[in-house]
Amino acid sequence: MTFVDTHTHLYDEAYDTDREPTIERALQAGVTQMLLPAIDSYSSPRLIELCQKHPTVMHGMAGLHPTSVKENFEEELAFVEEQLSGLDDAENLQHETFTPVAVGEIGLDFYWDRTFAAEQQEALMRQMQWAIKRNLPVSLHVRKAHNEFFSLMKTINSRRFNGVLHCFGGGLNEAAQAIEMGFKLGIGGVVTFKNAQLREVVKATPLEHLLLETDAPYLSPTPHRGQRNESAYIPIIAQAIAELKEISVEHVAEQTTYTAKQLFHLA
């Protein structure tokens, strides 16, 4: 069995003392490809360095995380646009040292406060348009903001979207809306939590609309809850989905890997 971790922050400082062993554990667990979402211009060099070190395993994104949208968000957006501009010239594309496979992670996060709510919405809309222009998928972070998110998406002149709501945290209604718009649902360690609403969503959602992710170093699955997460735990998440849907873990691995490769144009 092979798996794709569609959302992991392996460039995070949490792995500075054992990054290579962590990657090796993931590979040994069958996780052959890992996607690295961007946060901001500060952490991007670390992301790019890791992609260059493991070009067939690590695939990076370009984007501004909603909680990184502050007073300087225009400067941060300019940085993202510069990273994406290398994709616009096919002649020079082969000379690029970093080629993003997606725009992310982008979105809305009103969990802590709404101080920069307007700026978050502006940043999301601009980055969505950049992704649509370049036919790139998006990796979306939506927390305590599903109504606002869906309302914004309805204003974009696009019949279907191409991307994933990472670490999906909505209910059945939000899942149905997301899928209707063309989005996949990113399923991580929360699906292993006994009373999680996500378990009902997974049961009710056809497998072809689901993707596996860890969001490492956050949200470790049971039995590692409370510890640092890592991509090697993807099979635990796959097993939980298999049990909820009463299918084989091999089927979960095969379908989610196929979906990930199609969505993110992976070899």
MARLUM-444929 format. One record per residue (C-alpha): x, y, z; residue number from 1. Coordinates in steps of 0.05 Angstrom, whole numbers, plus 5000, padded with zeros to 4 digits. Example, Ala and Ser with C-alpha at 12.3 -4.5 7.8 and 13.67 -1.06 7.14 Angstrom:
2
+------+------+------+-----+
!    u !    v !    w ! num !
+------+------+------+-----+
! 5246 ! 4910 ! 5156 !   1 !
! 5273 ! 4979 ! 5143 !   2 !
+------+------+------+-----+
This chain:
267
+------+------+------+-----+
!    u !    v !    w ! num !
+------+------+------+-----+
! 5000 ! 5000 ! 5000 !   1 !
! 5022 ! 5071 ! 4986 !   2 !
! 4994 ! 5135 ! 5014 !   3 !
! 4999 ! 5210 ! 5002 !   4 !
! 5000 ! 5258 ! 5061 !   5 !
! 4966 ! 5318 ! 5029 !   6 !
! 4981 ! 5367 ! 5086 !   7 !
! 5042 ! 5364 ! 5130 !   8 !
! 5088 ! 5418 ! 5158 !   9 !
! 5152 ! 5376 ! 5160 !  10 !
! 5193 ! 5439 ! 5151 !  11 !
! 5168 ! 5463 ! 5219 !  12 !
! 5219 ! 5476 ! 5274 !  13 !
! 5187 ! 5418 ! 5313 !  14 !
! 5228 ! 5371 ! 5268 !  15 !
! 5294 ! 5407 ! 5271 !  16 !
! 5328 ! 5353 ! 5312 !  17 !
! 5302 ! 5292 ! 5274 !  18 !
! 5273 ! 5313 ! 5207 !  19 !
! 5307 ! 5260 ! 5165 !  20 !
! 5289 ! 5202 ! 5211 !  21 !
! 5217 ! 5228 ! 5211 !  22 !
! 5216 ! 5227 ! 5136 !  23 !
! 5246 ! 5157 ! 5135 !  24 !
! 5192 ! 5132 ! 5183 !  25 !
! 5139 ! 5159 ! 5136 !  26 !
! 5170 ! 5125 ! 5076 !  27 !
! 5174 ! 5060 ! 5114 !  28 !
! 5100 ! 5067 ! 5130 !  29 !
! 5084 ! 5072 ! 5056 !  30 !
! 5075 ! 5147 ! 5054 !  31 !
! 5112 ! 5159 ! 4989 !  32 !
! 5093 ! 5232 ! 4976 !  33 !
! 5082 ! 5290 ! 5024 !  34 !
! 5052 ! 5358 ! 5008 !  35 !
! 5078 ! 5419 ! 5045 !  36 !
! 5030 ! 5478 ! 5052 !  37 !
! 5059 ! 5548 ! 5059 !  38 !
! 5046 ! 5595 ! 5117 !  39 !
! 5083 ! 5660 ! 5102 !  40 !
! 5147 ! 5689 ! 5074 !  41 !
! 5185 ! 5674 ! 5138 !  42 !
! 5177 ! 5599 ! 5135 !  43 !
! 5176 ! 5591 ! 5060 !  44 !
! 5253 ! 5584 ! 5052 !  45 !
! 5251 ! 5523 ! 5098 !  46 !
! 5194 ! 5493 ! 5057 !  47 !
! 5231 ! 5504 ! 4992 !  48 !
! 5296 ! 5476 ! 5019 !  49 !
! 5261 ! 5411 ! 5040 !  50 !
! 5228 ! 5404 ! 4971 !  51 !
! 5295 ! 5413 ! 4937 !  52 !
! 5327 ! 5361 ! 4983 !  53 !
! 5273 ! 5309 ! 4970 !  54 !
! 5245 ! 5328 ! 4901 !  55 !
! 5207 ! 5264 ! 4887 !  56 !
! 5177 ! 5259 ! 4957 !  57 !
! 5163 ! 5331 ! 4979 !  58 !
! 5117 ! 5378 ! 4940 !  59 !
! 5108 ! 5449 ! 4963 !  60 !
! 5054 ! 5501 ! 4958 !  61 !
! 5053 ! 5577 ! 4956 !  62 !
! 5004 ! 5616 ! 4997 !  63 !
! 4989 ! 5661 ! 5057 !  64 !
! 4956 ! 5627 ! 5117 !  65 !
! 4895 ! 5666 ! 5143 !  66 !
! 4924 ! 5673 ! 5213 !  67 !
! 4986 ! 5704 ! 5181 !  68 !
! 4943 ! 5759 ! 5150 !  69 !
! 4964 ! 5821 ! 5189 !  70 !
! 4979 ! 5895 ! 5175 !  71 !
! 5032 ! 5874 ! 5124 !  72 !
! 4988 ! 5827 ! 5085 !  73 !
! 4999 ! 5865 ! 5020 !  74 !
! 5074 ! 5851 ! 5024 !  75 !
! 5060 ! 5778 ! 5040 !  76 !
! 5012 ! 5771 ! 4981 !  77 !
! 5065 ! 5802 ! 4935 !  78 !
! 5113 ! 5748 ! 4958 !  79 !
! 5062 ! 5693 ! 4941 !  80 !
! 5047 ! 5724 ! 4873 !  81 !
! 5122 ! 5727 ! 4858 !  82 !
! 5127 ! 5652 ! 4873 !  83 !
! 5069 ! 5637 ! 4828 !  84 !
! 5093 ! 5682 ! 4771 !  85 !
! 5146 ! 5631 ! 4753 !  86 !
! 5091 ! 5586 ! 4728 !  87 !
! 5067 ! 5637 ! 4677 !  88 !
! 5125 ! 5630 ! 4628 !  89 !
! 5130 ! 5559 ! 4601 !  90 !
! 5198 ! 5575 ! 4569 !  91 !
! 5228 ! 5593 ! 4636 !  92 !
! 5191 ! 5542 ! 4678 !  93 !
! 5245 ! 5490 ! 4670 !  94 !
! 5294 ! 5537 ! 4703 !  95 !
! 5252 ! 5548 ! 4765 !  96 !
! 5282 ! 5522 ! 4830 !  97 !
! 5213 ! 5516 ! 4862 !  98 !
! 5149 ! 5499 ! 4827 !  99 !
! 5087 ! 5502 ! 4872 ! 100 !
! 5037 ! 5445 ! 4862 ! 101 !
! 4980 ! 5485 ! 4894 ! 102 !
! 4960 ! 5551 ! 4926 ! 103 !
! 4956 ! 5541 ! 5000 ! 104 !
! 4944 ! 5541 ! 5054 ! 105 !
! 4895 ! 5597 ! 5046 ! 106 !
! 4827 ! 5612 ! 5075 ! 107 !
! 4790 ! 5642 ! 5134 ! 108 !
! 4802 ! 5633 ! 5208 ! 109 !
! 4756 ! 5669 ! 5256 ! 110 !
! 4769 ! 5623 ! 5315 ! 111 !
! 4811 ! 5670 ! 5357 ! 112 !
! 4787 ! 5738 ! 5334 ! 113 !
! 4761 ! 5777 ! 5273 ! 114 !
! 4810 ! 5835 ! 5276 ! 115 !
! 4833 ! 5823 ! 5205 ! 116 !
! 4769 ! 5791 ! 5178 ! 117 !
! 4764 ! 5838 ! 5119 ! 118 !
! 4837 ! 5829 ! 5102 ! 119 !
! 4831 ! 5754 ! 5107 ! 120 !
! 4773 ! 5755 ! 5058 ! 121 !
! 4812 ! 5799 ! 5010 ! 122 !
! 4873 ! 5754 ! 5014 ! 123 !
! 4831 ! 5692 ! 5002 ! 124 !
! 4796 ! 5721 ! 4942 ! 125 !
! 4860 ! 5745 ! 4909 ! 126 !
! 4895 ! 5678 ! 4920 ! 127 !
! 4835 ! 5640 ! 4894 ! 128 !
! 4837 ! 5681 ! 4830 ! 129 !
! 4912 ! 5668 ! 4822 ! 130 !
! 4899 ! 5593 ! 4829 ! 131 !
! 4842 ! 5593 ! 4779 ! 132 !
! 4883 ! 5633 ! 4729 ! 133 !
! 4939 ! 5582 ! 4733 ! 134 !
! 4894 ! 5520 ! 4738 ! 135 !
! 4924 ! 5503 ! 4806 ! 136 !
! 4887 ! 5468 ! 4862 ! 137 !
! 4878 ! 5503 ! 4929 ! 138 !
! 4889 ! 5477 ! 4999 ! 139 !
! 4839 ! 5513 ! 5044 ! 140 !
! 4840 ! 5528 ! 5118 ! 141 !
! 4769 ! 5545 ! 5142 ! 142 !
! 4758 ! 5550 ! 5217 ! 143 !
! 4695 ! 5579 ! 5248 ! 144 !
! 4681 ! 5612 ! 5182 ! 145 !
! 4644 ! 5563 ! 5137 ! 146 !
! 4585 ! 5609 ! 5123 ! 147 !
! 4630 ! 5667 ! 5103 ! 148 !
! 4673 ! 5620 ! 5062 ! 149 !
! 4616 ! 5591 ! 5021 ! 150 !
! 4586 ! 5661 ! 5011 ! 151 !
! 4653 ! 5685 ! 4982 ! 152 !
! 4660 ! 5625 ! 4937 ! 153 !
! 4592 ! 5639 ! 4907 ! 154 !
! 4616 ! 5707 ! 4884 ! 155 !
! 4673 ! 5678 ! 4843 ! 156 !
! 4657 ! 5665 ! 4770 ! 157 !
! 4676 ! 5592 ! 4770 ! 158 !
! 4630 ! 5534 ! 4757 ! 159 !
! 4671 ! 5484 ! 4796 ! 160 !
! 4731 ! 5491 ! 4842 ! 161 !
! 4793 ! 5449 ! 4846 ! 162 !
! 4820 ! 5437 ! 4916 ! 163 !
! 4811 ! 5411 ! 4986 ! 164 !
! 4783 ! 5437 ! 5052 ! 165 !
! 4841 ! 5413 ! 5094 ! 166 !
! 4828 ! 5388 ! 5164 ! 167 !
! 4754 ! 5390 ! 5150 ! 168 !
! 4717 ! 5414 ! 5211 ! 169 !
! 4646 ! 5423 ! 5187 ! 170 !
! 4585 ! 5379 ! 5192 ! 171 !
! 4544 ! 5342 ! 5140 ! 172 !
! 4513 ! 5405 ! 5112 ! 173 !
! 4581 ! 5439 ! 5102 ! 174 !
! 4609 ! 5375 ! 5072 ! 175 !
! 4553 ! 5372 ! 5021 ! 176 !
! 4564 ! 5445 ! 5002 ! 177 !
! 4638 ! 5436 ! 4995 ! 178 !
! 4631 ! 5374 ! 4951 ! 179 !
! 4578 ! 5408 ! 4908 ! 180 !
! 4628 ! 5464 ! 4894 ! 181 !
! 4681 ! 5412 ! 4874 ! 182 !
! 4723 ! 5410 ! 4937 ! 183 !
! 4751 ! 5348 ! 4970 ! 184 !
! 4752 ! 5339 ! 5045 ! 185 !
! 4819 ! 5331 ! 5081 ! 186 !
! 4813 ! 5278 ! 5136 ! 187 !
! 4865 ! 5276 ! 5191 ! 188 !
! 4875 ! 5250 ! 5261 ! 189 !
! 4810 ! 5279 ! 5288 ! 190 !
! 4774 ! 5221 ! 5254 ! 191 !
! 4804 ! 5175 ! 5307 ! 192 !
! 4774 ! 5215 ! 5364 ! 193 !
! 4716 ! 5176 ! 5394 ! 194 !
! 4664 ! 5231 ! 5395 ! 195 !
! 4686 ! 5273 ! 5336 ! 196 !
! 4632 ! 5299 ! 5289 ! 197 !
! 4680 ! 5283 ! 5232 ! 198 !
! 4667 ! 5209 ! 5240 ! 199 !
! 4594 ! 5219 ! 5218 ! 200 !
! 4618 ! 5261 ! 5159 ! 201 !
! 4666 ! 5206 ! 5137 ! 202 !
! 4613 ! 5153 ! 5142 ! 203 !
! 4566 ! 5192 ! 5098 ! 204 !
! 4616 ! 5218 ! 5046 ! 205 !
! 4636 ! 5175 ! 4985 ! 206 !
! 4709 ! 5155 ! 4990 ! 207 !
! 4727 ! 5190 ! 4925 ! 208 !
! 4715 ! 5258 ! 4959 ! 209 !
! 4764 ! 5245 ! 5016 ! 210 !
! 4839 ! 5257 ! 5022 ! 211 !
! 4887 ! 5235 ! 5076 ! 212 !
! 4928 ! 5286 ! 5115 ! 213 !
! 4964 ! 5294 ! 5182 ! 214 !
! 4971 ! 5370 ! 5190 ! 215 !
! 5035 ! 5349 ! 5226 ! 216 !
! 5060 ! 5369 ! 5277 ! 217 !
! 4988 ! 5382 ! 5300 ! 218 !
! 4928 ! 5337 ! 5313 ! 219 !
! 4960 ! 5269 ! 5324 ! 220 !
! 4913 ! 5210 ! 5317 ! 221 !
! 4896 ! 5163 ! 5374 ! 222 !
! 4938 ! 5131 ! 5405 ! 223 !
! 4988 ! 5188 ! 5396 ! 224 !
! 4940 ! 5243 ! 5415 ! 225 !
! 4975 ! 5300 ! 5451 ! 226 !
! 5043 ! 5282 ! 5421 ! 227 !
! 5078 ! 5311 ! 5360 ! 228 !
! 5044 ! 5287 ! 5297 ! 229 !
! 5082 ! 5260 ! 5236 ! 230 !
! 5068 ! 5233 ! 5167 ! 231 !
! 5082 ! 5161 ! 5188 ! 232 !
! 5014 ! 5162 ! 5223 ! 233 !
! 4976 ! 5167 ! 5158 ! 234 !
! 4960 ! 5091 ! 5158 ! 235 !
! 4926 ! 5100 ! 5226 ! 236 !
! 4879 ! 5152 ! 5195 ! 237 !
! 4867 ! 5106 ! 5135 ! 238 !
! 4850 ! 5049 ! 5181 ! 239 !
! 4800 ! 5091 ! 5219 ! 240 !
! 4766 ! 5111 ! 5154 ! 241 !
! 4764 ! 5038 ! 5132 ! 242 !
! 4731 ! 5017 ! 5196 ! 243 !
! 4679 ! 5072 ! 5194 ! 244 !
! 4661 ! 5056 ! 5122 ! 245 !
! 4667 ! 4980 ! 5131 ! 246 !
! 4716 ! 4973 ! 5074 ! 247 !
! 4789 ! 4950 ! 5069 ! 248 !
! 4846 ! 4996 ! 5086 ! 249 !
! 4876 ! 4975 ! 5019 ! 250 !
! 4817 ! 5006 ! 4984 ! 251 !
! 4824 ! 5070 ! 5025 ! 252 !
! 4898 ! 5074 ! 5006 ! 253 !
! 4885 ! 5061 ! 4933 ! 254 !
! 4828 ! 5111 ! 4924 ! 255 !
! 4857 ! 5168 ! 4966 ! 256 !
! 4925 ! 5161 ! 4932 ! 257 !
! 4892 ! 5164 ! 4864 ! 258 !
! 4851 ! 5224 ! 4883 ! 259 !
! 4911 ! 5261 ! 4911 ! 260 !
! 4953 ! 5248 ! 4849 ! 261 !
! 4897 ! 5271 ! 4804 ! 262 !
! 4882 ! 5334 ! 4844 ! 263 !
! 4954 ! 5357 ! 4853 ! 264 !
! 4981 ! 5330 ! 4787 ! 265 !
! 5031 ! 5284 ! 4820 ! 266 !
! 5070 ! 5231 ! 4782 ! 267 !
+------+------+------+-----+
